[in-house]
């Protein structure tokens, strides 16, 4: 009898401890591509999230932070299933990551249904944040950089452009926003080329671009594909034919630019992040990141690092409460200094506002970097701004 009572008491105690543990832990489901074509994005974000936690600890507002990493291989059906499991079984308070637009979109209805904040750390199509009131973005939009590319091209005597983009939503955003702005400045897009997202062979498309004899090729490929594109661009002799590469900074991504060779020196792109950004904060970030990982952080890493900052600061504001509405309210309008420079979350759209920098590939200390030389401050997503 006594033994039985003891047993019951121990069971009750264990259950109480379990409940207390559950209450005291805030879980973040991190869904990124760790395998497949987009794996470099997962590698960068995972490394940045771990660095953020190493620097800022794993306790926030009295709660222990636990990150559950899941690999969706950038396949949206996987993203959806993993998000569902994380929300229902693991009871996560945030879902985060999302290496490509289709993945971010696939999770949106679940975020809405469960009122679980979805922190988009990588994807860049404008429409994403409109798909759920529980989405906030720390990555970027393609339109933010592409309109500035157009202005720069007009000012620098580029008149005829062939656009070349991956055939999915962010490619369409990049192309449309570039083309519209470029036309306003008197420029002309003479040919619009789209190639498949999966395993593209750029060579035949590059031949078509070359035949159109443009001043420049406006290129968008997702992070991870830039090196192949540039290699084939040079092999096909487009650089020798005097055709310039312009575009959002994805093509001269810090993850790959140093391996692209000297032919890429002088390439001008526009982006929100360069590992060569000269702030004290970025220098410390890059040094700590490289020490921990033996590779250079790129713009995906920064999206992950800032996403963790947004989560930590929102939890501080709610006093550790994980109610989705309270967390979203806490995130709106939040401002901070990022390795990319100053940034904030637009209180109206929950989208990122940050500087865009015009950069040129240069050799610095024997390595290739995107060196910033002009700044456009506090750029909002132009697609949403135009809708207002
Ligand atoms: C996207 O799918 O939204 C995406 C992925 C990689 C990039 C940019 C956009 O570099």
Boltz pocket constraint, residues with backbone or C-beta under 6 A from the ligand:
constraints:
  - pocket:
      binder: B
      contacts: [[A, 99], [A, 100], [A, 101], [A, 102], [A, 122], [A, 123], [A, 124], [A, 125], [A, 170], [A, 221], [A, 222], [A, 223], [A, 250]]
      max_distance: 6.0
